[in-house]
């Protein structure tokens, strides 16, 4: 496991001809959480001003010449770090902690639960991670003009020496039979996890002792963690998994055969019969934040369906939502009637459930060049969405933004005049992005996972 401030993750293109090599300090740190050694590297170069005119690089559109490399502009990130893991993780969850809401002061601490995709089934694990001392990585150039807010932020933030301080990674792991297709944490009790295994089983875990051990190492070794329960009624593996935010212990899971089961873990038994209606794989499930017993699902059959637990005869509403597989959906936690969807067609669509009908999306964005793999509304800002896509982008969209003359001029100067005005921030540098999530207690902080590891970042404008 390796945590580093990222120098490759990229916002601009520029010639490598005059670039000098960055020298990074590498320091081994024994976390004390397990026998593993953790290497921490910090890789930020502020010694050389970049005076060349930069151009935003567009995945799927622009190509790199032999003498060009992608470089990232640290001035547009308040914080950016990279976490490399032994095996890629298709899915993860930011764990709610006891450090308080609306945290803005650096350094930050983040707790994560992630599931691996190892080379063989027996090598897979659930990883419980605590990443602390996440210092600000934004540097202010003394020769550049900065706003009053930036100056005040600089004065109130940590010392410049602290910016280059190494983060600290501690972790515990749990053996998991089979690759973890998806992992979710119960909102009412974050230490209770559910996992979708590639073996076709849904497991329930209690990792509360492992989380506690990251803060207060126990005197005695923690016994191996076993599933509290395993649900085996699915006929195949799946990816759709979500806990109800309103009813403690209520979990919905959907498989690639189109079956949806609702589990009440207090009784550790699912409904006897599945909810059926989808003619393809159930790709994602989202419970309503306001209507108990109501959930949405999306499928490779190109539909989104709204279900009510009181009616097992079929979905209450079915809408043909995309021209290809509907991969992901997210229900707005602040605006009960807004749903966002992302499909294999690369489209992002916003739906008003008060007038939910085929072709009735209230907004559509087709800027991305690959399938959408993750969408999530910002729990602290009702107008913002973070999106992960297979064209190696994590993008932030703001539905409150409108076209303006200054923005149009800047877009033309940087070569992104075709970008919608709602495209708020573009983060690059990861390969095959799978999931991205907002931190509900640290406004603006995003964590994303991809084939080459995790990124933890906060843009300067969130």
C-alpha positions in Angstrom: 0.0 0.0 0.0 1.4 3.3 -1.0 0.1 6.8 -0.5 1.5 9.7 -2.5 0.7 13.2 -3.6 0.0 12.8 -7.3 2.1 14.4 -9.9 0.7 12.5 -12.9 -3.0 13.2 -12.6 -3.6 15.8 -15.0 -5.2 18.8 -16.2 -2.9 20.1 -18.9 -0.5 19.1 -21.7 3.0 20.5 -22.1 6.3 19.7 -23.7 8.7 17.6 -21.7 11.7 19.0 -23.4 12.6 21.5 -20.7 11.3 19.6 -17.7 13.6 18.7 -14.9 13.0 15.5 -13.0 11.1 15.8 -9.7 12.9 14.4 -6.7 10.5 12.7 -4.3 11.3 11.7 -0.8 10.4 8.1 0.0 10.0 7.1 3.6 8.9 3.8 5.1 6.3 4.0 7.9 5.1 1.1 9.9 1.4 1.6 10.7 1.2 -0.8 13.5 -2.2 -2.0 12.1 -0.7 -5.1 10.4 2.7 -6.5 9.5 2.7 -4.7 6.2 5.1 -1.9 5.5 3.5 1.3 4.2 5.6 3.6 2.0 4.6 7.2 1.9 5.8 9.4 -0.9 5.3 13.1 -1.5 5.9 14.4 -5.0 5.0 18.0 -5.4 7.3 20.3 -7.4 7.0 24.0 -6.8 10.5 24.9 -7.7 9.8 25.8 -11.3 7.1 28.2 -12.6 5.2 26.9 -15.6 5.0 30.0 -17.8 4.0 28.1 -21.0 0.4 28.5 -22.2 -1.5 25.4 -21.1 -4.4 23.6 -22.9 -6.9 21.3 -21.3 -6.4 17.8 -22.5 -9.6 16.0 -23.7 -9.8 12.2 -23.3 -10.9 10.5 -26.5 -10.2 13.7 -28.5 -6.6 14.8 -28.0 -3.5 12.7 -28.6 -0.1 13.1 -27.0 3.0 13.6 -29.1 6.2 11.8 -28.4 7.7 14.9 -26.6 4.5 15.6 -24.5 3.3 14.4 -21.2 0.3 15.1 -19.1 0.9 17.3 -16.1 -1.4 18.5 -13.4 -1.9 22.1 -12.1 -1.6 22.0 -8.3 -3.2 25.4 -8.1 -6.6 24.0 -9.0 -6.5 21.4 -6.2 -6.7 22.2 -2.5 -5.8 18.6 -1.8 -4.8 15.7 -4.0 -3.3 12.4 -3.0 -3.0 8.9 -4.6 -3.4 5.6 -2.9 -1.9 2.5 -4.6 -3.1 -0.9 -3.5 -2.0 -4.4 -4.1 -5.2 -5.4 -6.0 -7.6 -3.1 -7.9 -10.9 -2.3 -6.1 -14.1 -2.2 -8.1 -16.1 -0.8 -5.2 -15.5 1.1 -1.9 -17.4 3.1 0.7 -16.5 6.2 2.7 -17.3 5.3 6.3 -19.0 7.8 8.4 -16.9 8.7 11.4 -17.1 10.5 14.8 -14.9 13.5 13.9 -17.8 15.8 13.2 -19.7 17.2 10.2 -18.7 20.1 7.8 -14.9 19.7 8.4 -12.9 22.3 6.6 -9.6 22.7 8.4 -6.6 20.7 7.3 -5.3 18.1 7.8 -8.2 15.7 7.1 -8.8 12.1 8.1 -10.8 9.6 6.0 -12.0 6.1 6.7 -12.7 3.7 3.8 -14.0 0.2 3.3 -13.0 -1.4 0.0 -13.2 -4.8 -1.7 -10.5 -6.3 -3.9 -10.4 -8.0 -7.3 -7.4 -10.3 -6.8 -5.8 -12.8 -9.2 -7.5 -15.8 -7.6 -10.7 -16.0 -5.4 -8.9 -16.9 -2.1 -6.6 -13.8 -2.2 -9.5 -11.3 -2.0 -10.0 -9.1 1.0 -12.1 -6.4 2.5 -9.8 -3.6 3.4 -10.6 -1.2 6.3 -8.4 1.9 5.9 -7.7 5.0 8.0 -5.9 7.7 6.1 -4.9 10.6 8.3 -2.7 13.7 8.1 -4.1 14.6 4.7 -2.6 18.0 4.4 -3.4 20.7 1.9 -1.4 20.3 -1.3 -2.2 23.6 -2.9 0.8 26.0 -3.1 0.5 29.7 -3.6 2.9 31.4 -6.0 4.2 34.6 -4.4 4.4 36.2 -7.8 0.8 35.4 -8.7 -2.2 37.6 -7.8 -4.7 35.8 -5.5 -8.1 36.8 -4.3 -8.8 38.0 -0.8 -10.4 34.7 0.0 -7.3 32.8 -1.1 -5.1 35.1 0.9 -7.3 34.6 4.0 -7.3 30.9 3.4 -3.6 30.8 3.1 -3.2 32.8 6.4 -5.6 30.6 8.3 -4.4 27.3 6.9 -1.4 25.2 7.9 2.2 26.4 7.6 3.9 25.9 4.2 6.1 23.2 5.7 3.0 21.2 6.7 1.8 21.1 3.1 4.6 18.6 2.3 4.0 16.5 5.3 3.4 12.8 4.7 0.0 11.3 5.1 -0.4 8.3 7.3 -2.1 5.1 6.2 -3.3 2.4 8.6 -5.4 -0.6 7.6 -6.9 -3.9 8.6 -8.1 -6.6 6.3 -10.7 -9.4 6.2 -10.5 -12.5 4.0 -13.3 -12.5 1.4 -14.1 -15.5 -0.8 -14.3 -14.2 -4.3 -13.9 -10.8 -5.8 -15.9 -8.0 -4.3 -18.3 -6.7 -6.9 -19.8 -4.1 -4.6 -19.5 -3.1 -1.0 -21.8 -0.8 1.0 -22.0 0.4 4.6 -25.2 0.6 6.6 -26.1 4.3 7.1 -27.4 3.8 10.7 -24.3 1.7 11.7 -21.2 2.2 9.5 -19.4 -0.8 10.8 -22.0 -3.1 9.3 -21.0 -3.9 5.7 -22.7 -5.8 2.9 -20.7 -7.3 0.0 -21.7 -8.7 -3.4 -19.3 -11.6 -4.1 -18.5 -12.9 -7.6 -19.5 -16.3 -6.2 -23.2 -15.2 -6.3 -23.6 -14.6 -2.6 -24.4 -11.5 -0.5 -22.5 -11.3 2.8 -23.1 -9.2 5.9 -20.1 -8.3 8.0 -19.5 -6.5 11.3 -16.1 -4.7 11.0 -16.8 -2.3 14.0 -13.9 -3.8 16.0 -11.5 -3.3 13.1 -12.4 0.3 12.7 -12.0 0.9 16.5 -8.6 -0.9 16.3 -7.3 1.7 13.8 -7.9 4.4 16.4 -7.0 2.4 19.6 -4.9 -0.7 18.9 -6.1 -3.5 21.2 -3.8 -5.3 23.6 -4.9 -8.7 22.2 -5.1 -9.8 18.6 -8.6 -9.5 17.0 -9.9 -12.9 15.9 -10.6 -13.4 12.2 -13.8 -11.8 11.1 -16.4 -14.1 9.6 -19.7 -13.1 7.9 -22.6 -12.5 10.2 -24.8 -14.0 7.5 -24.8 -15.0 3.9 -27.7 -14.8 1.5 -27.7 -17.5 -1.1 -31.1 -17.1 -2.9 -29.7 -15.3 -5.9 -29.2 -17.5 -9.0 -26.1 -15.6 -10.2 -23.7 -12.9 -9.2 -24.7 -9.3 -9.2 -23.6 -5.7 -8.7 -26.7 -3.8 -7.4 -26.6 -3.3 -3.7 -28.0 -0.5 -1.4 -29.0 -0.1 2.3 -32.2 1.8 3.1 -31.4 5.2 4.7 -34.8 5.2 6.5 -35.2 1.6 7.8 -32.3 0.1 9.8 -31.1 -3.2 8.5 -33.0 -3.2 5.2 -30.9 -4.1 2.2 -31.7 -4.6 -1.5 -29.6 -6.6 -3.9 -30.0 -7.3 -7.6 -28.3 -9.9 -9.8 -27.4 -10.2 -13.5 -30.4 -12.5 -14.0 -32.8 -9.7 -13.3 -33.8 -10.7 -9.7 -34.1 -8.2 -6.8 -34.3 -9.4 -3.2 -35.0 -7.3 -0.2 -33.3 -8.5 3.0 -34.3 -7.6 6.6 -31.0 -8.4 8.4 -32.6 -8.1 11.8 -34.3 -11.4 10.9 -31.4 -12.4 8.6 -33.9 -13.6 6.0 -34.8 -12.2 2.6 -38.3 -12.0 1.0 -39.2 -15.4 -0.2 -39.9 -14.2 -3.8 -37.8 -11.7 -5.8 -39.0 -8.5 -7.3 -39.0 -9.2 -11.1 -39.5 -7.1 -14.1 -36.1 -6.3 -15.6 -35.3 -8.4 -18.6 -31.5 -7.8 -18.2 -28.9 -7.5 -15.5 -29.8 -5.3 -12.6 -26.9 -2.8 -12.5 -27.8 -0.5 -9.6 -30.3 0.1 -6.9 -31.1 3.2 -4.9 -33.5 3.7 -2.0 -35.6 6.8 -1.7 -34.4 9.2 1.0 -38.0 10.3 1.9 -40.4 7.4 1.0 -39.9 4.4 3.2 -40.2 1.2 1.1 -39.6 2.8 -2.3 -36.5 2.1 -4.3 -35.3 2.6 -7.9 -33.4 0.2 -10.1 -31.7 0.3 -13.4 -30.7 -2.4 -15.9 -28.9 -3.5 -19.0 -32.5 -3.6 -20.5 -32.1 0.2 -20.8 -34.8 0.9 -18.2 -35.2 2.6 -14.8 -37.9 1.2 -12.6 -39.5 2.5 -9.4 -40.6 -0.1 -6.9 -42.9 0.0 -3.8 -42.5 -2.9 -1.3 -46.2 -2.9 -0.8 -46.7 -4.2 -4.4 -44.8 -7.3 -5.5 -46.7 -7.6 -8.8 -44.2 -5.4 -10.6 -42.6 -2.0 -10.7 -44.8 1.0 -10.1 -43.2 2.9 -13.0 -41.0 1.7 -15.8 -39.2 4.1 -18.2 -36.9 3.4 -21.1 -34.1 5.7 -20.0 -31.1 5.3 -22.3 -30.2 3.9 -25.7 -28.0 1.3 -24.1 -27.3 -0.3 -20.7 -28.2 1.9 -17.7 -25.2 1.4 -15.5 -25.8 3.6 -12.5 -28.3 5.8 -10.8 -28.3 8.2 -7.8 -31.3 9.7 -5.9 -30.8 13.3 -4.7 -30.7 13.3 -0.9 -31.8 17.0 -0.8 -34.3 17.1 -3.6 -36.6 14.1 -3.3 -37.9 14.1 -6.9 -34.5 14.3 -8.7 -32.7 11.2 -10.0 -29.5 11.1 -12.1 -28.6 8.2 -14.4 -25.5 7.2 -16.4 -25.3 4.7 -19.3 -23.1 2.8 -21.6 -23.9 5.4 -24.2 -21.8 7.9 -22.2 -24.9 10.0 -21.4 -25.7 11.6 -18.1 -29.4 12.3 -17.7 -31.3 14.1 -14.9 -34.9 13.0 -14.2 -37.8 14.7 -12.5 -39.8 11.9 -10.9 -42.9 14.1 -10.8 -43.0 13.7 -14.6 -41.1 10.5 -15.1 -41.7 9.3 -18.6 -39.7 8.0 -21.7 -37.7 10.9 -23.1 -38.8 13.1 -20.2 -35.3 13.8 -18.8 -34.9 17.5 -17.8 -31.2 17.6 -18.7 -28.8 15.5 -20.7 -25.0 15.7 -21.1 -23.2 13.7 -23.8 -19.7 15.2 -23.4 -18.1 12.0 -22.0 -16.4 9.7 -24.5 -16.9 6.4 -22.6 -19.6 4.5 -20.5 -20.6 6.1 -17.3 -19.5 3.9 -14.4 -20.5 6.0 -11.3 -22.8 8.9 -10.4 -23.5 10.5 -7.1 -25.2 13.7 -6.0 -23.3 15.8 -3.6 -24.8 15.4 -0.1 -23.8 18.9 0.8 -24.8 20.6 -2.4 -28.1 19.7 -4.1 -26.9 20.9 -7.6 -23.6 19.0 -7.9 -22.9 15.5 -9.2 -19.7 13.6 -9.3 -19.4 11.2 -12.3 -16.9 8.5 -13.1 -16.5 7.2 -16.7 -14.5 4.7 -18.7 -12.7 7.4 -20.6 -10.5 7.8 -17.5 -12.3 10.9 -16.2 -13.8 11.9 -12.8 -15.9 15.0 -13.5 -18.0 17.3 -11.3 -21.1 18.8 -12.8 -23.1 21.7 -11.3 -26.7 22.0 -12.5 -26.9 25.6 -11.2 -24.4 26.9 -13.8 -25.4 28.8 -16.9 -23.5 30.1 -19.9 -21.7 33.4 -19.5 -19.4 35.4 -21.7 -16.3 35.2 -19.5 -16.7 31.4 -19.3 -17.1 31.1 -23.0 -13.9 33.0 -23.6 -11.9 30.9 -21.1 -13.3 27.7 -22.7 -12.2 28.9 -26.1 -8.7 29.8 -24.9 -8.1 26.4 -23.2 -9.6 24.4 -26.1 -12.8 23.1 -24.4 -15.4 25.3 -26.1 -17.5 22.1 -26.7 -17.8 21.5 -22.9 -21.2 22.2 -21.4 -21.2 25.2 -18.9 -22.4 22.7 -16.2 -19.0 20.9 -16.4 -17.6 22.3 -13.2 -14.3 20.3 -12.8 -12.4 17.7 -14.7 -10.0 15.3 -12.9 -7.8 13.0 -14.9 -4.9 10.6 -14.4 -6.7 7.4 -13.4 -7.2 4.3 -15.6 -10.6 2.6 -15.9 -12.5 4.6 -13.2 -15.0 2.4 -11.4 -16.6 4.4 -8.5 -16.4 7.9 -7.0 -18.0 9.2 -3.8 -18.3 12.5 -2.0 -17.3 12.6 1.7 -20.5 13.7 3.5 -18.6 15.2 6.4 -15.8 17.0 4.5 -17.6 19.3 1.9 -16.1 19.0 -1.5 -13.8 16.0 -0.9 -14.0 13.2 -3.5 -12.5 9.7 -3.4 -12.4 7.7 -6.6 -11.2 4.1 -7.4 -9.8 2.8 -10.6 -7.6 0.1 -12.0 -4.5 2.0 -10.8 -5.7 2.7 -7.3 -7.5 5.5 -5.4 -7.4 9.3 -5.7 -8.4 11.6 -2.8 -8.9 15.1 -4.0 -10.7 18.4 -3.4 -10.8 21.0 -6.1 -10.2 24.6 -5.4 -13.7 25.6 -6.4 -15.8 23.2 -4.3 
